[in-house]
Amino acid sequence: MEWKIYNMQGEEVGSYELDDIFQGEVNQPILREAFLSYQTNIRQGTVSTKTRGEVSGGGRKPWPQKGTGRARAGSIRSPLWVGGGTVFGPRPRRFSYSLSKKKKKLALVSSLRLKIQEKKMFIVDELKVDKGKTKEMVSFLNNFSRVA
């Protein structure tokens, strides 16, 4: 497969023969798995709630078991009470998910194949910035928006 090479001004300066590895099918399930792995590895997983044992206070029985006419109560931090603990609330946990080396490599190749098939990838002969100004990169990106 022949691919065009551009310079910083967005002008075509040559061509390059891509390897056969970029001419296969895109493996969508592997791309999805790699994306989900990336997204889940970003999560902190630090959300937490306090159970009835972790809420401060509530060590004493609020009123006697019998004789008051009120319902039985063992603690003011029961989940039924306002200010009580949470039942089955979220706890800190790890959401990380890792891919094998083969799957990572296949996902990278599949993503490159997809971008090549969609014509959303460019080869630049030399990416050289003189002054390190944002204006230079803006003009460079504008040149390539005309090519696309």
Contact map, one row per residue, 1 for C-alpha under 8 A:
1110000000000000111100100000000000000000000000000000000000000000000000000000000000000000000000000000000000000000000000000000000000000000000000000000
1111000000000011110000000000000000000000000000000000000000000000000000000000000000000000000000000000000000000000000000000000000000000000000000000000
1111100000000011110000000000000000000000000000000000000000000000000000000000000000000000000000000000000000000000000000000010000000000000000000000000
0111110000011111000000000000000000000000000000000000000000000000000000000000000000000000000000000000000000000000000000000110000000000000000000000000
0011111000011111000000000000000000000000000000000000000000000000000000000000000000000000000000000000000000000000000000000111100000000000000000000000
0001111111111100000000000000000000000000000000000000000000000000000000000000000000000000000000000000000000000000000000000111100000000000000000000000
0000111111111000000000000000000000000000000000000000000000000000000000000000000000000000000000000000000000000000000000000001111000000000000000000000
0000011111100000000000000000000000000000000000000000000000000000000000000000000000000000000000000000000000000000000000000001111100000000000100100000
0000011111100000000000000000000000000000000000000000000000000000000000000000000000000000000000000000000000000000000000000000000000000000000100110000
0000011111110000000000000000000000000000000000000000000000000000000000000000000000000000000000000000000000000000000000000000000000000000000100110110
0000011111111000000000000000000000000000000000000000000000000000000000000000000000000000000000000000000000000000000000000000000000000000000000000000
0001111001111100000000000000000000000000000000000000000000000000000000000000000000000000000000000000000000000000000000000000000000000000000000000000
0001111000111110000000000000000000000000000000000000000000000000000000000000000000000000000000000000000000000000000000000000000000000000000000000000
0001110000011111000000000000000000000000000000000000000000000000000000000000000000000000000000000000000000000000000000000000000000000000000000000000
0111100000001111100000000000000000000000000000000000000000000000000000000000000000000000000000000000000000000000000000000000000000000000000000000000
0111100000000111110000000000000000000000000000000000000000000000000000000000000000000000000000000000000000000000000000000000000000000000000000000000
1110000000000011111000000000000000000000000000000000000000000000000000000000000000000000000000000000000000000000000000000000000000000000000000000000
1110000000000001111101000000000000000000000000000000000000000000000000000000000000000000000000000000000000000000000000000000000000000000000000000000
1000000000000000111111100000000000000000000000000000000000000000000000000000000000000000000000000000000000000000000000000000000000000000000000000000
1000000000000000011111110000000000000000000000000000000000000000000000000000000000000000000000000000000000000000000000000000000000000000000000000000
0000000000000000001111110000000000000000000000000000000000000000000000000000000000000000000000000000000000001000000000000000000000000000000000000000
0000000000000000011111110000000000000000000000000000000000000000000000000000000000000000000000000000000000001001100100000000000000000000000000000000
1000000000000000001111111000000000000000000000000000000000000000000000000000000000000000000000000000000000000000100000000000000000000000000000000000
0000000000000000000111111100000000000000000000000000000000000000000000000000000000000000000000000000000000000000100000000000000000000000000000000000
0000000000000000000000111110000000000000000000000000000000000000000000000000000000000000000000000000000000000100100000000000000000000000000000000000
0000000000000000000000011111000000000000000000000000000000000000000000000000000000000000000000000000000000000110110000000000000000000000000000000000
0000000000000000000000001111111000000000000000000000000000000000000000000000000000000000000000000000000001100100000000000000000000000000000000000000
0000000000000000000000000111111100000000000000000000000000000000000000000000000000000000000000000000000000000100000000000000000000000000000000000000
0000000000000000000000000011111110000000000000000000000000000000000000000000000000000000000000000000000000000000000000000000000000000000000000000000
0000000000000000000000000011111111000000000000000000000000000000000000000000000000000000000000000000001001100000000000000000000000000000000000000000
0000000000000000000000000011111111100000000000000000000000000000000000000000000000000000000000000000000000100110000000000000000000000000000000000000
0000000000000000000000000001111111110000000000000000000000000000000000000000000000000000000000000000000000000000000000000000000000000000000000000000
0000000000000000000000000000111111111000000000000000000000000000000000000000000000000000000000000000000000000000000000000000000000000000000000000000
0000000000000000000000000000011111111100000000000000000000000000000000000000000000000000000000000010001100100000000000000000000000000000000000000000
0000000000000000000000000000001111111110000000000000000000000000000000000000000000000000000000000000000000000000000000000000000000000000000000000000
0000000000000000000000000000000111111111000000000000000000000000000000000000000000000000000000000000000000000000000000000000000000000000000000000000
0000000000000000000000000000000011111111100000000000000000000000000000000000000000000000000000011110000000000000000000000000000000000000000000000000
0000000000000000000000000000000001111111110000000000000000000000000000000000000000000000000000000000000000000000000000000000000000000000000000000000
0000000000000000000000000000000000111111111000000000000000000000000000000000000000000000000000000000000000000000000000000000000000000000000000000000
0000000000000000000000000000000000011111111000000000000000000000000000000000000000000000000000111000000000000000000000000000000000000000000000000000
0000000000000000000000000000000000001111111100000000000000000000000000000000000000000000000000111000000000000000000000000000000000000000000000000000
0000000000000000000000000000000000000111111100000000000000000000000000000000000000000000000000000000000000000000000000000000000000000000000000000000
0000000000000000000000000000000000000011111110000000000000000000000000000000000000000000000000110000000000000000000000000000000000000000000000000000
0000000000000000000000000000000000000000111111000000000000000000000000000000000000000000000001100000000000000000000000000000000000000000000000000000
0000000000000000000000000000000000000000001111100000000000000000000000000000000000000000000111100000000000000000000000000000000000000000000000000000
0000000000000000000000000000000000000000000111110000000000000000000000000000000000000000001110000000000000000000000000000000000000000000000000000000
0000000000000000000000000000000000000000000011111000000000000000000000000000000000000000011100000000000000000000000000000000000000000000000000000000
0000000000000000000000000000000000000000000001111100000000000000000000000000000000000000111100000000000000000000000000000000000000000000000000000000
0000000000000000000000000000000000000000000000111110000000000000000000000000000000000100111000000000000000000000000000000000000000000000000000000000
0000000000000000000000000000000000000000000000011111111000000000000000000000000000001100100000000000000000000000000000000000000000000000000000000000
0000000000000000000000000000000000000000000000001111111000000000000000000000000000011111100000000000000000000000000000000000000000000000000000000000
0000000000000000000000000000000000000000000000000111111000000000000000000000111000011110000000000000000000000000000000000000000000000000000000000000
0000000000000000000000000000000000000000000000000111111100000000000000000000000000001000000000000000000000000000000000000000000000000000000000000000
0000000000000000000000000000000000000000000000000111111100000000000000000000000000001000000000000000000000000000000000000000000000000000000000000000
0000000000000000000000000000000000000000000000000111111110000000000000000000100000011000000000000000000000000000000000000000000000000000000000000000
0000000000000000000000000000000000000000000000000000111111000000000000000000000000000000000000000000000000000000000000000000000000000000000000000000
0000000000000000000000000000000000000000000000000000001111100000000000000001100000000000000000000000000000000000000000000000000000000000000000000000
0000000000000000000000000000000000000000000000000000000111111000000000000011100000000000000000000000000000000000000000000000000000000000000000000000
0000000000000000000000000000000000000000000000000000000011111000000000000010000000000000000000000000000000000000000000000000000000000000000000000000
0000000000000000000000000000000000000000000000000000000001111100000000000110000000000000000000000000000000000000000000000000000000000000000000000000
0000000000000000000000000000000000000000000000000000000001111111000000001111000000000000000000000000000000000000000000000000000000000000000000000000
0000000000000000000000000000000000000000000000000000000000011111000000001111000000000000000000000000000000000000000000000000000000000000000000000000
0000000000000000000000000000000000000000000000000000000000001111100100001000000000000000000000000000000000000000000000000000000000000000000000000000
0000000000000000000000000000000000000000000000000000000000001111111100000000000000000000000000000000000000000000000000000000000000000000000000000000
0000000000000000000000000000000000000000000000000000000000000011111100011000000000000000000000000000000000000000000000000000000000000000000000000000
0000000000000000000000000000000000000000000000000000000000000001111110010000000000000000000000000000000000000000000000000000000000000000000000000000
0000000000000000000000000000000000000000000000000000000000000001111110000000000000000000000000000000000000000000000000000000000000000000000000000000
0000000000000000000000000000000000000000000000000000000000000011111111000000000000000000000000000000000000000000000000000000000000000000000000000000
0000000000000000000000000000000000000000000000000000000000000000011111100000000000000000000000000000000000000000000000000000000000000000000000000000
0000000000000000000000000000000000000000000000000000000000000000000111110000000000000000000000000000000000000000000000000000000000000000000000000000
0000000000000000000000000000000000000000000000000000000000000000000011111000000000000000000000000000000000000000000000000000000000000000000000000000
0000000000000000000000000000000000000000000000000000000000000000110001111100000000000000000000000000000000000000000000000000000000000000000000000000
0000000000000000000000000000000000000000000000000000000000001110100000111111000000000000000000000000000000000000000000000000000000000000000000000000
0000000000000000000000000000000000000000000000000000000000011100000000011111010000000000000000000000000000000000000000000000000000000000000000000000
0000000000000000000000000000000000000000000000000000000001111100000000001111110000000000000000000000000000000000000000000000000000000000000000000000
0000000000000000000000000000000000000000000000000000000011001100000000001111110010110000000000000000000000000000000000000000000000000000000000000000
0000000000000000000000000000000000000000000000000001001011000000000000000011111011111000000000000000000000000000000000000000000000000000000000000000
0000000000000000000000000000000000000000000000000001000000000000000000000111111110011000000000000000000000000000000000000000000000000000000000000000
0000000000000000000000000000000000000000000000000001000000000000000000000000111111111110000000000000000000000000000000000000000000000000000000000000
0000000000000000000000000000000000000000000000000000000000000000000000000000011111010000000000000000000000000000000000000000000000000000000000000000
0000000000000000000000000000000000000000000000000000000000000000000000000001111111110000000000000000000000000000000000000000000000000000000000000000
0000000000000000000000000000000000000000000000000000000000000000000000000000101111110000000000000000000000000000000000000000000000000000000000000000
0000000000000000000000000000000000000000000000000000000000000000000000000001101011111000000000000000000000000000000000000000000000000000000000000000
0000000000000000000000000000000000000000000000000011001000000000000000000001111111111100000000000000000000000000000000000000000000000000000000000000
0000000000000000000000000000000000000000000000000111111000000000000000000000111000111110000000000000000000000000000000000000000000000000000000000000
0000000000000000000000000000000000000000000000001111000000000000000000000000001000011111100000000000000000000000000000000000000000000000000000000000
0000000000000000000000000000000000000000000000000011000000000000000000000000001000001111100000000000000000000000000000000000000000000000000000000000
0000000000000000000000000000000000000000000000000010000000000000000000000000000000000111110000000000000000000000000000000000000000000000000000000000
0000000000000000000000000000000000000000000000011110000000000000000000000000000000000111111000000000000000000000000000000000000000000000000000000000
0000000000000000000000000000000000000000000000111000000000000000000000000000000000000001111100000000000000000000000000000000000000000000000000000000
0000000000000000000000000000000000000000000001111000000000000000000000000000000000000000111110000000000000000000000000000000000000000000000000000000
0000000000000000000000000000000000000000000011110000000000000000000000000000000000000000011111000000000000000000000000000000000000000000000000000000
0000000000000000000000000000000000000000000011000000000000000000000000000000000000000000001111100000000000000000000000000000000000000000000000000000
0000000000000000000000000000000000000000000110000000000000000000000000000000000000000000000111110000000000000000000000000000000000000000000000000000
0000000000000000000000000000000000000001101110000000000000000000000000000000000000000000000011111000000000000000000000000000000000000000000000000000
0000000000000000000000000000000000001001101000000000000000000000000000000000000000000000000001111100000000000000000000000000000000000000000000000000
0000000000000000000000000000000000001001100000000000000000000000000000000000000000000000000000111110000000000000000000000000000000000000000000000000
0000000000000000000000000000000000001000000000000000000000000000000000000000000000000000000000011111000000000000000000000000000000000000000000000000
0000000000000000000000000000000001001000000000000000000000000000000000000000000000000000000000001111101100000000000000000000000000000000000000000000
0000000000000000000000000000000000000000000000000000000000000000000000000000000000000000000000000111111100000000000000000000000000000000000000000000
0000000000000000000000000000000000000000000000000000000000000000000000000000000000000000000000000011111110000000000000000000000000000000000000000000
0000000000000000000000000000000000000000000000000000000000000000000000000000000000000000000000000001111111000000000000000000000000000000000000000000
0000000000000000000000000000010001000000000000000000000000000000000000000000000000000000000000000011111111100000000000000000000000000000000000000000
0000000000000000000000000000000001000000000000000000000000000000000000000000000000000000000000000011111111110000000000000000000000000000000000000000
0000000000000000000000000000000000000000000000000000000000000000000000000000000000000000000000000000111111111000000000000000000000000000000000000000
0000000000000000000000000010010000000000000000000000000000000000000000000000000000000000000000000000011111111100000000000000000000000000000000000000
0000000000000000000000000010011001000000000000000000000000000000000000000000000000000000000000000000001111111110000000000000000000000000000000000000
0000000000000000000000000000000000000000000000000000000000000000000000000000000000000000000000000000000111111111000000000000000000000000000000000000
0000000000000000000011000000000000000000000000000000000000000000000000000000000000000000000000000000000011111111100000000000000000000000000000000000
0000000000000000000000001111001000000000000000000000000000000000000000000000000000000000000000000000000001111111110000000000000000000000000000000000
0000000000000000000000000100001000000000000000000000000000000000000000000000000000000000000000000000000000111111111000000000000000000000000000000000
0000000000000000000001000000000000000000000000000000000000000000000000000000000000000000000000000000000000011111111100000000000000000000000000000000
0000000000000000000001111100000000000000000000000000000000000000000000000000000000000000000000000000000000001111111110000000000000000000000000000000
0000000000000000000000000100000000000000000000000000000000000000000000000000000000000000000000000000000000000111111111000000000000000000000000000000
0000000000000000000000000000000000000000000000000000000000000000000000000000000000000000000000000000000000000011111111111000000000000000000000000000
0000000000000000000001000000000000000000000000000000000000000000000000000000000000000000000000000000000000000001111111111000000000000000000000000000
0000000000000000000000000000000000000000000000000000000000000000000000000000000000000000000000000000000000000000111111110000000000000000000000000000
0000000000000000000000000000000000000000000000000000000000000000000000000000000000000000000000000000000000000000011111110000000000000000000000000000
0000000000000000000000000000000000000000000000000000000000000000000000000000000000000000000000000000000000000000001111111000000000000000000000000001
0000000000000000000000000000000000000000000000000000000000000000000000000000000000000000000000000000000000000000001111111100000000000000000000000001
0000000000000000000000000000000000000000000000000000000000000000000000000000000000000000000000000000000000000000001100111110000000000000000000000000
0001110000000000000000000000000000000000000000000000000000000000000000000000000000000000000000000000000000000000000000011111000000000000000000000000
0011110000000000000000000000000000000000000000000000000000000000000000000000000000000000000000000000000000000000000000001111100000000000000000000000
0000111100000000000000000000000000000000000000000000000000000000000000000000000000000000000000000000000000000000000000000111111000000000000000000000
0000111100000000000000000000000000000000000000000000000000000000000000000000000000000000000000000000000000000000000000000011111000000000000000000000
0000001100000000000000000000000000000000000000000000000000000000000000000000000000000000000000000000000000000000000000000001111100000000000000000000
0000001100000000000000000000000000000000000000000000000000000000000000000000000000000000000000000000000000000000000000000001111110000000000000000000
0000000100000000000000000000000000000000000000000000000000000000000000000000000000000000000000000000000000000000000000000000011111000000000000000000
0000000000000000000000000000000000000000000000000000000000000000000000000000000000000000000000000000000000000000000000000000001111111001100000000000
0000000000000000000000000000000000000000000000000000000000000000000000000000000000000000000000000000000000000000000000000000000111110000000000000000
0000000000000000000000000000000000000000000000000000000000000000000000000000000000000000000000000000000000000000000000000000000011111000000000000000
0000000000000000000000000000000000000000000000000000000000000000000000000000000000000000000000000000000000000000000000000000000011111101000000000000
0000000000000000000000000000000000000000000000000000000000000000000000000000000000000000000000000000000000000000000000000000000010111111100000000000
0000000000000000000000000000000000000000000000000000000000000000000000000000000000000000000000000000000000000000000000000000000000011111110000000000
0000000000000000000000000000000000000000000000000000000000000000000000000000000000000000000000000000000000000000000000000000000000001111111000000000
0000000000000000000000000000000000000000000000000000000000000000000000000000000000000000000000000000000000000000000000000000000010011111111100000000
0000000000000000000000000000000000000000000000000000000000000000000000000000000000000000000000000000000000000000000000000000000010001111111110000000
0000000000000000000000000000000000000000000000000000000000000000000000000000000000000000000000000000000000000000000000000000000000000111111111000000
0000000000000000000000000000000000000000000000000000000000000000000000000000000000000000000000000000000000000000000000000000000000000011111111100000
0000000111000000000000000000000000000000000000000000000000000000000000000000000000000000000000000000000000000000000000000000000000000001111111110000
0000000000000000000000000000000000000000000000000000000000000000000000000000000000000000000000000000000000000000000000000000000000000000111111111000
0000000000000000000000000000000000000000000000000000000000000000000000000000000000000000000000000000000000000000000000000000000000000000011111111100
0000000111000000000000000000000000000000000000000000000000000000000000000000000000000000000000000000000000000000000000000000000000000000001111111110
0000000011000000000000000000000000000000000000000000000000000000000000000000000000000000000000000000000000000000000000000000000000000000000111111111
0000000000000000000000000000000000000000000000000000000000000000000000000000000000000000000000000000000000000000000000000000000000000000000011111111
0000000001000000000000000000000000000000000000000000000000000000000000000000000000000000000000000000000000000000000000000000000000000000000001111111
0000000001000000000000000000000000000000000000000000000000000000000000000000000000000000000000000000000000000000000000000000000000000000000000111111
0000000000000000000000000000000000000000000000000000000000000000000000000000000000000000000000000000000000000000000000110000000000000000000000011111
